[in-house]
Amino acid sequence: QVQLVENGGGLVQAGGSLRLSCAASGGTFSTYHMAWFRQAPGKEREFVAAISWIGGGTSYADSVKGRFSISRDNAKKMVYLQMNSLKPEDTAVYYCAAGPLYASTWRTYGYWGQGTQVTVSS
């Protein structure tokens, strides 16, 4: 069983930056693939980024590629999402997720945090 807690959300102006963090406890963190998803009001939950526990490979949604960066620190059981050049359309609740598969489909992840709100003003 893995527990995930996100932090770092907030209000930022367009063009600004935020760094989200996700602290994990329980389970064997180093063997889980980790991901960030987001959900805006009235919209489906969408994939943002993922990082594999095997070799640290990463993948990103096209909408954030070049602006966001996902990383992990297995020793600290932490996952991070550095978000630069933020746009109003990035406004959403951001969720950290852990699972046995390296995928962009939210249903493949079995463990979720409570989410952290990111609001980007224009």
Summary of the structure (lengths in Angstrom):
residues: 122
radius of gyration: 13.3
end to end distance: 39.8
largest distance: 40.7
contacts: 369
relative contact order: 0.32
helix: 7%
strand: 50%
